[in-house]
Amino acid sequence: RALFLDLVRTAGVPDVRIASAEALARLGDGATAPALAEALARDDSALVRGALLRTLETLGDARGFGAAAAALRDPADLVRIAAAETLGRWRDARAAPALLERYGELAAGAPDLPGDFVEHAAVLSALAATRRPEALAAVRGELASAPAVRIRRASADALGRAADRSSIPALVAALGAADESVPAAALNALQA
């Protein structure tokens, strides 16, 4: 364990840091979470930071939660996407404030780049997974009025995975959307 932690912190080659993080995940020692969270905040490689997020998620230690929420502010879209996905898989209502903040930033700008859309969809999915009323309301709002069809479709998918009964009226309303992919996604969500 100590060797892998040392390699995560000091190895000059990113692949060695990634392999060490993966080894720590396999060991399953939650006591390593604080050191991994610290490494996540300091590592200069987006690929390593993504691996560290996956390791923290695998460990399931609550101390990794704050690090994952902070990673929503990472300069690399790959890491922000991984952070949103991690928070969504944890399905923890405590993630809602950080996710709502990131959602607000994404919603304010139209997602023009593929990474922007992927991040936006990951944040919507994570928001729905928290099942917090304000988070679900944000996702329902995107379903109803997002200018990008793919964001409306991602919203329907997220609501379907959340299986939240309060979202049924919004999903039914989306059945009448002009673009056929949105009603199809809404129907799938209703059948989930």
Protein Blocks (a to p, Z undefined) as FASTA:
>chain_A
ZZmmmmmmmomblklmmmmmmmmmmnopaklmmmmmmmmmmpcbfklmmmmmmmmmmnop
aklmmmmmmmmmpfblklmmmmmmmmmmnopaklmmmmmmmmmmmmmpccfbfklmmmmm
mmmmmmmmnopaklmmmmmmmmmmpmblklmmmmmmmmmmnopaklmmmmmmmmmpmblk
lmmmmmmmmmZZ
